[in-house]
């Protein structure tokens, strides 16, 4: 039997969940900061984003929120992340892009949470992002293998 909290150890998921709750009122700013950070780190990524960037920021933050809420329910979370990863292939996203997006996310959290972004909170978010990114990338690879 697979326990339902196998995906991440509970202390980590609790830290990510409580810091996301603190971020919720700042979600609109968060999207803007995220893309500013991302395009500062790698301006070439701008060409991948064809739609409205404000709305894209909202979608990103909403999806992070959905993943954060499902952290303790891997059987529900995994298919959502796998499908998201496979859709990203169609957006032109490649494995190499995930590191820079992770870095932009950590910088965004740092700027948004200020001194509440302690070492412990940072470590928990990095673990969370690794889980999300590796699941998305693995599903994307399977799609490529099947082609
Ligand atoms: C934590 C990882 C990520 C999450 C939660 C996430 C979330 C999302 C969401 C919710 C959408 C809206 C469309 C959909 O649901 O299919 C989207 C679109 C998109 N994402 Fe991501 N994403 C992630 C990683 C990345 C990475 C690594 C890149 C690479 C630069 C990227 C680039 C894009 C692009 C180009 C679009 C389409 C934008 C457009 O149509 O203008 N995402 N993402």
Backbone and ligand atoms as CSV (ligand in chain L), in Angstrom:
chain,resi,resn,atom,element,x,y,z
A,1,UNK,N,N,0.838,-1.216,0.000
A,1,UNK,CA,C,0.000,0.000,0.000
A,1,UNK,C,C,0.861,1.250,0.000
A,2,UNK,N,N,0.476,2.174,-0.803
A,2,UNK,CA,C,1.218,3.431,-0.854
A,2,UNK,C,C,0.530,4.445,0.052
A,3,UNK,N,N,1.232,4.909,1.069
A,3,UNK,CA,C,0.573,5.917,1.912
A,3,UNK,C,C,0.335,7.187,1.092
A,4,UNK,N,N,-0.710,7.879,1.415
A,4,UNK,CA,C,-1.093,9.028,0.588
A,4,UNK,C,C,-0.174,10.225,0.774
A,5,UNK,N,N,0.703,10.147,1.775
A,5,UNK,CA,C,1.599,11.300,1.977
A,5,UNK,C,C,3.013,10.965,1.518
A,6,UNK,N,N,3.123,10.026,0.592
A,6,UNK,CA,C,4.442,9.572,0.177
A,6,UNK,C,C,5.208,10.616,-0.633
A,7,UNK,N,N,4.490,11.473,-1.347
A,7,UNK,CA,C,5.117,12.402,-2.273
A,7,UNK,C,C,6.162,13.287,-1.595
A,8,UNK,N,N,5.767,13.948,-0.528
A,8,UNK,CA,C,6.713,14.786,0.198
A,8,UNK,C,C,6.489,14.526,1.670
A,9,UNK,N,N,7.550,14.615,2.450
A,9,UNK,CA,C,7.348,14.413,3.873
A,9,UNK,C,C,6.530,15.550,4.435
A,10,UNK,N,N,5.632,15.205,5.342
A,10,UNK,CA,C,4.676,16.196,5.828
A,10,UNK,C,C,5.259,17.516,6.326
A,11,UNK,N,N,6.401,17.517,7.068
A,11,UNK,CA,C,6.882,18.831,7.519
A,11,UNK,C,C,7.142,19.755,6.334
A,12,UNK,N,N,7.729,19.218,5.270
A,12,UNK,CA,C,8.015,20.041,4.096
A,12,UNK,C,C,6.722,20.540,3.479
A,13,UNK,N,N,5.744,19.657,3.316
A,13,UNK,CA,C,4.515,20.113,2.680
A,13,UNK,C,C,3.788,21.109,3.572
A,14,UNK,N,N,3.872,20.942,4.884
A,14,UNK,CA,C,3.228,21.934,5.771
A,14,UNK,C,C,3.878,23.304,5.649
A,15,UNK,N,N,5.204,23.324,5.532
A,15,UNK,CA,C,5.911,24.613,5.403
A,15,UNK,C,C,5.512,25.301,4.094
A,16,UNK,N,N,5.486,24.527,2.999
A,16,UNK,CA,C,5.132,25.099,1.693
A,16,UNK,C,C,3.682,25.581,1.730
A,17,UNK,N,N,2.807,24.778,2.319
A,17,UNK,CA,C,1.391,25.165,2.373
A,17,UNK,C,C,1.192,26.430,3.204
A,18,UNK,N,N,1.870,26.531,4.334
A,18,UNK,CA,C,1.608,27.725,5.147
A,18,UNK,C,C,2.252,28.957,4.519
A,19,UNK,N,N,3.386,28.807,3.850
A,19,UNK,CA,C,3.935,30.019,3.231
A,19,UNK,C,C,3.132,30.399,1.997
A,20,UNK,N,N,2.544,29.423,1.291
A,20,UNK,CA,C,1.686,29.789,0.154
A,20,UNK,C,C,0.438,30.529,0.647
A,21,UNK,N,N,-0.062,30.128,1.801
A,21,UNK,CA,C,-1.237,30.820,2.363
A,21,UNK,C,C,-0.897,32.290,2.641
A,22,UNK,N,N,0.327,32.547,3.085
A,22,UNK,CA,C,0.758,33.938,3.327
A,22,UNK,C,C,0.879,34.709,2.016
A,23,UNK,N,N,1.182,33.959,0.943
A,23,UNK,CA,C,1.402,34.611,-0.351
A,23,UNK,C,C,0.107,34.917,-1.086
A,24,UNK,N,N,-0.954,34.172,-0.764
A,24,UNK,CA,C,-2.188,34.259,-1.548
A,24,UNK,C,C,-2.646,35.694,-1.830
A,25,UNK,N,N,-2.659,36.581,-0.825
A,25,UNK,CA,C,-3.115,37.950,-1.120
A,25,UNK,C,C,-2.172,38.699,-2.066
A,26,UNK,N,N,-0.953,38.204,-2.197
A,26,UNK,CA,C,0.043,38.882,-3.047
A,26,UNK,C,C,0.165,38.240,-4.416
A,27,UNK,N,N,-0.774,37.332,-4.742
A,27,UNK,CA,C,-0.668,36.557,-5.984
A,27,UNK,C,C,-0.480,37.411,-7.245
A,28,UNK,N,N,-1.229,38.520,-7.426
A,28,UNK,CA,C,-1.039,39.297,-8.651
A,28,UNK,C,C,0.382,39.862,-8.776
A,29,UNK,N,N,0.904,40.398,-7.674
A,29,UNK,CA,C,2.286,40.910,-7.716
A,29,UNK,C,C,3.256,39.775,-8.008
A,30,UNK,N,N,2.958,38.627,-7.433
A,30,UNK,CA,C,3.868,37.494,-7.559
A,30,UNK,C,C,4.068,37.112,-9.025
A,31,UNK,N,N,2.981,37.080,-9.787
A,31,UNK,CA,C,3.068,36.745,-11.216
A,31,UNK,C,C,3.954,37.734,-11.944
A,32,UNK,N,N,3.756,39.034,-11.631
A,32,UNK,CA,C,4.549,40.071,-12.308
A,32,UNK,C,C,6.029,39.942,-11.962
A,33,UNK,N,N,6.296,39.752,-10.661
A,33,UNK,CA,C,7.702,39.642,-10.227
A,33,UNK,C,C,8.344,38.423,-10.887
A,34,UNK,N,N,7.567,37.324,-10.922
A,34,UNK,CA,C,8.116,36.092,-11.490
A,34,UNK,C,C,8.603,36.301,-12.931
A,35,UNK,N,N,7.761,36.901,-13.766
A,35,UNK,CA,C,8.169,37.056,-15.174
A,35,UNK,C,C,9.292,38.072,-15.335
A,36,UNK,N,N,9.293,39.112,-14.502
A,36,UNK,CA,C,10.405,40.065,-14.557
A,36,UNK,C,C,11.716,39.347,-14.217
A,37,UNK,N,N,11.674,38.529,-13.179
A,37,UNK,CA,C,12.879,37.782,-12.778
A,37,UNK,C,C,13.299,36.796,-13.859
A,38,UNK,N,N,12.283,36.078,-14.401
A,38,UNK,CA,C,12.582,35.053,-15.411
A,38,UNK,C,C,13.240,35.665,-16.648
A,39,UNK,N,N,12.659,36.764,-17.139
A,39,UNK,CA,C,13.187,37.354,-18.373
A,39,UNK,C,C,14.500,38.088,-18.124
A,40,UNK,N,N,14.751,38.496,-16.872
A,40,UNK,CA,C,16.059,39.064,-16.547
A,40,UNK,C,C,17.114,37.957,-16.575
A,41,UNK,N,N,16.746,36.778,-16.082
A,41,UNK,CA,C,17.695,35.655,-16.073
A,41,UNK,C,C,17.947,35.129,-17.483
A,42,UNK,N,N,16.885,35.074,-18.301
A,42,UNK,CA,C,17.035,34.566,-19.671
A,42,UNK,C,C,16.044,35.256,-20.615
A,43,UNK,N,N,16.474,36.372,-21.223
A,43,UNK,CA,C,15.572,37.140,-22.098
A,43,UNK,C,C,15.062,36.341,-23.300
A,44,UNK,N,N,15.783,35.289,-23.694
A,44,UNK,CA,C,15.340,34.528,-24.880
A,44,UNK,C,C,14.032,33.782,-24.615
A,45,UNK,N,N,13.703,33.570,-23.331
A,45,UNK,CA,C,12.480,32.819,-22.998
A,45,UNK,C,C,11.212,33.600,-23.342
A,46,UNK,N,N,11.370,34.904,-23.476
A,46,UNK,CA,C,10.223,35.773,-23.772
A,46,UNK,C,C,9.442,35.306,-25.012
A,47,UNK,N,N,10.180,34.810,-25.987
A,47,UNK,CA,C,9.541,34.419,-27.255
A,47,UNK,C,C,8.589,33.231,-27.088
A,48,UNK,N,N,8.763,32.453,-26.020
A,48,UNK,CA,C,7.876,31.288,-25.817
A,48,UNK,C,C,6.484,31.714,-25.356
A,49,UNK,N,N,6.409,32.897,-24.739
A,49,UNK,CA,C,5.137,33.338,-24.160
A,49,UNK,C,C,4.384,34.211,-25.155
A,50,UNK,N,N,3.380,33.602,-25.768
A,50,UNK,CA,C,2.664,34.307,-26.833
A,50,UNK,C,C,1.406,34.997,-26.304
A,51,UNK,N,N,0.865,34.491,-25.202
A,51,UNK,CA,C,-0.391,35.043,-24.673
A,51,UNK,C,C,-0.129,36.234,-23.749
A,52,UNK,N,N,-1.210,36.729,-23.144
A,52,UNK,CA,C,-1.141,37.848,-22.201
A,52,UNK,C,C,-0.357,37.430,-20.942
A,53,UNK,N,N,0.710,38.172,-20.661
A,53,UNK,CA,C,1.626,37.744,-19.602
A,53,UNK,C,C,1.015,37.912,-18.194
A,54,UNK,N,N,0.132,38.903,-18.038
A,54,UNK,CA,C,-0.525,39.075,-16.730
A,54,UNK,C,C,-1.391,37.857,-16.426
A,55,UNK,N,N,-2.178,37.456,-17.446
A,55,UNK,CA,C,-3.052,36.293,-17.246
A,55,UNK,C,C,-2.239,35.023,-17.059
A,56,UNK,N,N,-1.117,34.960,-17.762
A,56,UNK,CA,C,-0.229,33.804,-17.623
A,56,UNK,C,C,0.318,33.737,-16.189
A,57,UNK,N,N,0.666,34.894,-15.634
A,57,UNK,CA,C,1.152,34.953,-14.259
A,57,UNK,C,C,0.107,34.423,-13.284
A,58,UNK,N,N,-1.162,34.809,-13.516
A,58,UNK,CA,C,-2.243,34.337,-12.646
A,58,UNK,C,C,-2.380,32.818,-12.741
A,59,UNK,N,N,-2.278,32.312,-13.989
A,59,UNK,CA,C,-2.420,30.858,-14.181
A,59,UNK,C,C,-1.306,30.099,-13.470
A,60,UNK,N,N,-0.101,30.662,-13.570
A,60,UNK,CA,C,1.041,30.003,-12.935
A,60,UNK,C,C,0.836,29.925,-11.421
A,61,UNK,N,N,0.449,31.072,-10.843
A,61,UNK,CA,C,0.274,31.113,-9.389
A,61,UNK,C,C,-0.883,30.184,-8.971
A,62,UNK,N,N,-1.954,30.172,-9.772
A,62,UNK,CA,C,-3.076,29.271,-9.462
A,62,UNK,C,C,-2.657,27.809,-9.501
A,63,UNK,N,N,-1.848,27.477,-10.518
A,63,UNK,CA,C,-1.407,26.083,-10.648
A,63,UNK,C,C,-0.474,25.694,-9.516
A,64,UNK,N,N,0.384,26.623,-9.100
A,64,UNK,CA,C,1.254,26.341,-7.954
A,64,UNK,C,C,0.379,26.107,-6.719
A,65,UNK,N,N,-0.655,26.941,-6.568
A,65,UNK,CA,C,-1.575,26.795,-5.433
A,65,UNK,C,C,-2.270,25.441,-5.450
A,66,UNK,N,N,-2.698,25.009,-6.649
A,66,UNK,CA,C,-3.387,23.717,-6.764
A,66,UNK,C,C,-2.434,22.591,-6.373
A,67,UNK,N,N,-1.182,22.684,-6.849
A,67,UNK,CA,C,-0.199,21.643,-6.538
A,67,UNK,C,C,0.107,21.633,-5.037
A,68,UNK,N,N,0.233,22.821,-4.459
A,68,UNK,CA,C,0.524,22.927,-3.026
A,68,UNK,C,C,-0.605,22.273,-2.214
A,69,UNK,N,N,-1.842,22.505,-2.643
A,69,UNK,CA,C,-2.980,21.931,-1.914
A,69,UNK,C,C,-3.076,20.424,-2.045
A,70,UNK,N,N,-2.547,19.901,-3.153
A,70,UNK,CA,C,-2.639,18.450,-3.392
A,70,UNK,C,C,-1.385,17.684,-2.951
A,71,UNK,N,N,-0.458,18.401,-2.300
A,71,UNK,CA,C,0.812,17.763,-1.955
A,71,UNK,C,C,0.671,16.471,-1.164
A,72,UNK,N,N,-0.327,16.411,-0.327
A,72,UNK,CA,C,-0.503,15.216,0.498
A,72,UNK,C,C,-1.379,14.169,-0.182
A,73,UNK,N,N,-1.766,14.446,-1.438
A,73,UNK,CA,C,-2.591,13.475,-2.169
A,73,UNK,C,C,-1.962,13.151,-3.524
A,74,UNK,N,N,-0.814,12.461,-3.494
A,74,UNK,CA,C,-0.067,12.213,-4.736
A,74,UNK,C,C,-0.883,11.549,-5.830
A,75,UNK,N,N,-1.849,10.703,-5.443
A,75,UNK,CA,C,-2.620,10.029,-6.504
A,75,UNK,C,C,-3.446,11.017,-7.313
A,76,UNK,N,N,-3.780,12.142,-6.728
A,76,UNK,CA,C,-4.486,13.195,-7.479
A,76,UNK,C,C,-3.500,14.163,-8.116
A,77,UNK,N,N,-2.413,14.435,-7.381
A,77,UNK,CA,C,-1.454,15.441,-7.861
A,77,UNK,C,C,-0.675,14.983,-9.100
A,78,UNK,N,N,-0.208,13.745,-9.079
A,78,UNK,CA,C,0.686,13.274,-10.153
A,78,UNK,C,C,0.080,13.397,-11.558
A,79,UNK,N,N,-1.161,12.930,-11.772
A,79,UNK,CA,C,-1.713,13.067,-13.128
A,79,UNK,C,C,-1.845,14.524,-13.569
A,80,UNK,N,N,-2.142,15.421,-12.645
A,80,UNK,CA,C,-2.260,16.848,-12.980
A,80,UNK,C,C,-0.904,17.369,-13.470
A,81,UNK,N,N,0.160,17.015,-12.735
A,81,UNK,CA,C,1.501,17.488,-13.104
A,81,UNK,C,C,1.987,16.836,-14.387
A,82,UNK,N,N,1.642,15.556,-14.574
A,82,UNK,CA,C,2.068,14.860,-15.794
A,82,UNK,C,C,1.425,15.505,-17.030
A,83,UNK,N,N,0.147,15.784,-16.929
A,83,UNK,CA,C,-0.537,16.421,-18.071
A,83,UNK,C,C,0.021,17.820,-18.326
A,84,UNK,N,N,0.288,18.543,-17.233
A,84,UNK,CA,C,0.866,19.894,-17.364
A,84,UNK,C,C,2.213,19.810,-18.085
A,85,UNK,N,N,3.042,18.835,-17.694
A,85,UNK,CA,C,4.362,18.648,-18.301
A,85,UNK,C,C,4.238,18.325,-19.782
A,86,UNK,N,N,3.265,17.500,-20.126
A,86,UNK,CA,C,3.093,17.130,-21.543
A,86,UNK,C,C,2.561,18.310,-22.349
A,87,UNK,N,N,1.682,19.133,-21.762
A,87,UNK,CA,C,1.223,20.330,-22.492
A,87,UNK,C,C,2.390,21.281,-22.754
A,88,UNK,N,N,3.345,21.337,-21.792
A,88,UNK,CA,C,4.478,22.259,-21.946
A,88,UNK,C,C,5.376,21.913,-23.129
A,89,UNK,N,N,5.382,20.650,-23.549
A,89,UNK,CA,C,6.163,20.286,-24.741
A,89,UNK,C,C,5.641,21.095,-25.933
A,90,UNK,N,N,4.328,21.203,-26.012
A,90,UNK,CA,C,3.697,21.947,-27.096
A,90,UNK,C,C,3.959,23.458,-27.019
A,91,UNK,N,N,4.341,23.943,-25.830
A,91,UNK,CA,C,4.668,25.378,-25.700
A,91,UNK,C,C,6.136,25.633,-26.039
A,92,UNK,N,N,6.850,24.576,-26.420
A,92,UNK,CA,C,8.270,24.733,-26.774
A,92,UNK,C,C,9.199,24.644,-25.570
A,93,UNK,N,N,8.667,24.164,-24.425
A,93,UNK,CA,C,9.476,24.100,-23.203
A,93,UNK,C,C,10.336,22.832,-23.219
A,94,UNK,N,N,11.629,23.018,-22.867
A,94,UNK,CA,C,12.570,21.901,-22.848
A,94,UNK,C,C,13.129,21.717,-21.446
A,95,UNK,N,N,13.724,20.533,-21.210
A,95,UNK,CA,C,14.310,20.191,-19.918
A,95,UNK,C,C,15.190,21.332,-19.359
A,96,UNK,N,N,16.021,21.911,-20.241
A,96,UNK,CA,C,16.985,22.925,-19.800
A,96,UNK,C,C,16.296,24.171,-19.232
A,97,UNK,N,N,15.019,24.373,-19.560
A,97,UNK,CA,C,14.327,25.570,-19.080
A,97,UNK,C,C,13.908,25.466,-17.607
A,98,UNK,N,N,13.812,24.236,-17.108
A,98,UNK,CA,C,13.240,24.067,-15.766
A,98,UNK,C,C,14.109,24.661,-14.658
A,99,UNK,N,N,15.446,24.607,-14.829
A,99,UNK,CA,C,16.310,25.154,-13.776
A,99,UNK,C,C,16.134,26.659,-13.630
A,100,UNK,N,N,16.075,27.349,-14.767
A,100,UNK,CA,C,15.986,28.814,-14.714
A,100,UNK,C,C,14.608,29.231,-14.168
A,101,UNK,N,N,13.586,28.465,-14.488
A,101,UNK,CA,C,12.256,28.768,-13.941
A,101,UNK,C,C,12.254,28.542,-12.413
A,102,UNK,N,N,12.939,27.496,-11.975
A,102,UNK,CA,C,13.038,27.229,-10.531
A,102,UNK,C,C,13.742,28.375,-9.819
A,103,UNK,N,N,14.811,28.872,-10.450
A,103,UNK,CA,C,15.570,29.978,-9.860
A,103,UNK,C,C,14.704,31.243,-9.793
A,104,UNK,N,N,13.965,31.508,-10.885
A,104,UNK,CA,C,13.080,32.687,-10.895
A,104,UNK,C,C,12.008,32.553,-9.816
A,105,UNK,N,N,11.517,31.341,-9.602
A,105,UNK,CA,C,10.490,31.127,-8.570
A,105,UNK,C,C,11.059,31.402,-7.176
A,106,UNK,N,N,12.263,30.888,-6.920
A,106,UNK,CA,C,12.872,31.104,-5.597
A,106,UNK,C,C,13.126,32.602,-5.368
A,107,UNK,N,N,13.591,33.295,-6.394
A,107,UNK,CA,C,13.826,34.748,-6.252
A,107,UNK,C,C,12.519,35.489,-5.997
A,108,UNK,N,N,11.463,35.047,-6.687
A,108,UNK,CA,C,10.149,35.671,-6.508
A,108,UNK,C,C,9.663,35.491,-5.070
A,109,UNK,N,N,9.836,34.285,-4.550
A,109,UNK,CA,C,9.397,34.007,-3.173
A,109,UNK,C,C,10.201,34.832,-2.179
A,110,UNK,N,N,11.487,34.966,-2.470
A,110,UNK,CA,C,12.381,35.751,-1.620
A,110,UNK,C,C,11.909,37.210,-1.563
A,111,UNK,N,N,11.601,37.760,-2.745
A,111,UNK,CA,C,11.174,39.161,-2.817
A,111,UNK,C,C,9.791,39.348,-2.209
A,112,UNK,N,N,8.929,38.348,-2.344
A,112,UNK,CA,C,7.558,38.487,-1.862
A,112,UNK,C,C,7.463,38.239,-0.355
A,113,UNK,N,N,8.188,37.241,0.117
A,113,UNK,CA,C,8.062,36.880,1.540
A,113,UNK,C,C,9.025,37.643,2.450
A,114,UNK,N,N,10.058,38.249,1.865
A,114,UNK,CA,C,11.005,39.030,2.679
A,114,UNK,C,C,11.641,38.161,3.754
A,115,UNK,N,N,11.640,38.666,5.003
A,115,UNK,CA,C,12.337,37.917,6.048
A,115,UNK,C,C,11.600,36.658,6.514
A,116,UNK,N,N,10.388,36.453,5.941
A,116,UNK,CA,C,9.701,35.177,6.249
A,116,UNK,C,C,10.237,34.040,5.382
A,117,UNK,N,N,11.066,34.388,4.396
A,117,UNK,CA,C,11.669,33.361,3.543
A,117,UNK,C,C,12.951,32.866,4.210
A,118,UNK,N,N,12.771,32.110,5.270
A,118,UNK,CA,C,13.911,31.600,6.053
A,118,UNK,C,C,14.588,30.462,5.281
A,119,UNK,N,N,15.739,30.025,5.783
A,119,UNK,CA,C,16.441,28.908,5.125
A,119,UNK,C,C,15.557,27.671,5.054
A,120,UNK,N,N,14.786,27.461,6.122
A,120,UNK,CA,C,13.917,26.281,6.166
A,120,UNK,C,C,12.820,26.367,5.095
A,121,UNK,N,N,12.245,27.564,4.956
A,121,UNK,CA,C,11.184,27.772,3.962
A,121,UNK,C,C,11.772,27.623,2.556
A,122,UNK,N,N,12.956,28.191,2.346
A,122,UNK,CA,C,13.611,28.079,1.044
A,122,UNK,C,C,13.835,26.600,0.692
A,123,UNK,N,N,14.373,25.834,1.651
A,123,UNK,CA,C,14.663,24.416,1.390
A,123,UNK,C,C,13.375,23.662,1.037
A,124,UNK,N,N,12.287,23.987,1.726
A,124,UNK,CA,C,11.014,23.301,1.471
A,124,UNK,C,C,10.508,23.616,0.061
A,125,UNK,N,N,10.624,24.886,-0.358
A,125,UNK,CA,C,10.152,25.270,-1.705
A,125,UNK,C,C,11.013,24.639,-2.800
A,126,UNK,N,N,12.320,24.542,-2.525
A,126,UNK,CA,C,13.205,23.925,-3.521
A,126,UNK,C,C,12.826,22.453,-3.697
A,127,UNK,N,N,12.517,21.788,-2.597
A,127,UNK,CA,C,12.090,20.386,-2.652
A,127,UNK,C,C,10.779,20.272,-3.434
A,128,UNK,N,N,9.879,21.200,-3.154
A,128,UNK,CA,C,8.578,21.211,-3.840
A,128,UNK,C,C,8.786,21.395,-5.344
A,129,UNK,N,N,9.599,22.377,-5.715
A,129,UNK,CA,C,9.795,22.652,-7.144
A,129,UNK,C,C,10.443,21.452,-7.831
A,130,UNK,N,N,11.409,20.805,-7.146
A,130,UNK,CA,C,12.061,19.624,-7.738
A,130,UNK,C,C,11.047,18.540,-8.023
A,131,UNK,N,N,10.149,18.337,-7.079
A,131,UNK,CA,C,9.123,17.306,-7.269
A,131,UNK,C,C,8.247,17.641,-8.487
A,132,UNK,N,N,7.786,18.887,-8.553
A,132,UNK,CA,C,6.912,19.313,-9.653
A,132,UNK,C,C,7.664,19.193,-10.979
A,133,UNK,N,N,8.892,19.737,-11.021
A,133,UNK,CA,C,9.647,19.765,-12.274
A,133,UNK,C,C,10.018,18.357,-12.734
A,134,UNK,N,N,10.463,17.490,-11.810
A,134,UNK,CA,C,10.867,16.147,-12.255
A,134,UNK,C,C,9.653,15.371,-12.765
A,135,UNK,N,N,8.503,15.561,-12.148
A,135,UNK,CA,C,7.297,14.865,-12.616
A,135,UNK,C,C,6.902,15.376,-14.000
A,136,UNK,N,N,6.932,16.689,-14.184
A,136,UNK,CA,C,6.584,17.279,-15.489
A,136,UNK,C,C,7.568,16.823,-16.574
A,137,UNK,N,N,8.865,16.860,-16.254
A,137,UNK,CA,C,9.884,16.498,-17.248
A,137,UNK,C,C,9.800,15.022,-17.622
A,138,UNK,N,N,9.552,14.158,-16.634
A,138,UNK,CA,C,9.458,12.718,-16.917
A,138,UNK,C,C,8.290,12.450,-17.859
A,139,UNK,N,N,7.155,13.101,-17.615
A,139,UNK,CA,C,5.987,12.888,-18.476
A,139,UNK,C,C,6.254,13.436,-19.879
A,140,UNK,N,N,6.984,14.544,-19.953
A,140,UNK,CA,C,7.334,15.126,-21.256
A,140,UNK,C,C,8.242,14.172,-22.027
A,141,UNK,N,N,9.213,13.556,-21.322
A,141,UNK,CA,C,10.119,12.600,-21.974
A,141,UNK,C,C,9.351,11.401,-22.516
A,142,UNK,N,N,8.381,10.924,-21.740
A,142,UNK,CA,C,7.593,9.764,-22.198
A,142,UNK,C,C,6.857,10.086,-23.488
A,143,UNK,N,N,6.389,11.313,-23.563
A,143,UNK,CA,C,5.678,11.746,-24.775
A,143,UNK,C,C,6.636,11.719,-25.970
A,144,UNK,N,N,7.870,12.206,-25.734
A,144,UNK,CA,C,8.870,12.233,-26.803
A,144,UNK,C,C,9.249,10.809,-27.217
A,145,UNK,N,N,9.396,9.914,-26.210
A,145,UNK,CA,C,9.763,8.520,-26.501
A,145,UNK,C,C,8.701,7.822,-27.337
A,146,UNK,N,N,7.441,8.192,-27.070
A,146,UNK,CA,C,6.326,7.517,-27.758
A,146,UNK,C,C,6.174,8.027,-29.187
A,147,UNK,N,N,6.769,9.182,-29.467
A,147,UNK,CA,C,6.573,9.794,-30.800
A,147,UNK,C,C,7.373,9.073,-31.883
L,1,LIG,C1,C,6.415,24.611,-11.659
L,1,LIG,C2,C,6.454,24.449,-12.974
L,1,LIG,C3,C,5.437,25.092,-13.884
L,1,LIG,C4,C,4.120,25.369,-13.646
L,1,LIG,C5,C,3.307,25.116,-12.374
L,1,LIG,C6,C,3.589,25.981,-14.867
L,1,LIG,C7,C,2.268,26.380,-15.050
L,1,LIG,C8,C,1.727,26.772,-16.252
L,1,LIG,C9,C,0.309,26.937,-16.516
L,1,LIG,C10,C,-0.798,26.694,-15.495
L,1,LIG,C11,C,0.170,27.328,-17.803
L,1,LIG,C12,C,-1.172,27.631,-18.514
L,1,LIG,C13,C,-1.473,26.645,-19.626
L,1,LIG,C14,C,-1.702,25.207,-19.166
L,1,LIG,O1,O,-2.281,24.956,-18.088
L,1,LIG,O2,O,-1.291,24.286,-19.920
L,1,LIG,C15,C,1.501,27.426,-18.373
L,1,LIG,C16,C,1.803,27.810,-19.664
L,1,LIG,C17,C,3.087,28.029,-20.125
L,1,LIG,N1,N,4.250,27.792,-19.439
L,1,LIG,FE1,FE,4.428,26.954,-17.628
L,1,LIG,N2,N,4.596,26.095,-15.787
L,1,LIG,C18,C,5.748,25.574,-15.214
L,1,LIG,C19,C,6.989,25.483,-15.820
L,1,LIG,C20,C,7.321,26.129,-16.995
L,1,LIG,C21,C,8.655,26.191,-17.549
L,1,LIG,C22,C,9.910,25.495,-16.972
L,1,LIG,C23,C,8.586,26.944,-18.674
L,1,LIG,C24,C,9.758,27.313,-19.563
L,1,LIG,C25,C,10.038,28.554,-19.860
L,1,LIG,C26,C,7.180,27.336,-18.857
L,1,LIG,C27,C,6.663,28.053,-19.918
L,1,LIG,C28,C,5.315,28.141,-20.238
L,1,LIG,C29,C,4.814,28.647,-21.530
L,1,LIG,C30,C,5.667,29.140,-22.689
L,1,LIG,C31,C,3.411,28.579,-21.449
L,1,LIG,C32,C,2.406,29.010,-22.548
L,1,LIG,C33,C,2.264,30.513,-22.479
L,1,LIG,C34,C,1.454,31.136,-23.599
L,1,LIG,O3,O,0.619,30.443,-24.187
L,1,LIG,O4,O,1.692,32.314,-23.832
L,1,LIG,N3,N,6.452,26.834,-17.810
L,1,LIG,N4,N,2.429,27.087,-17.399
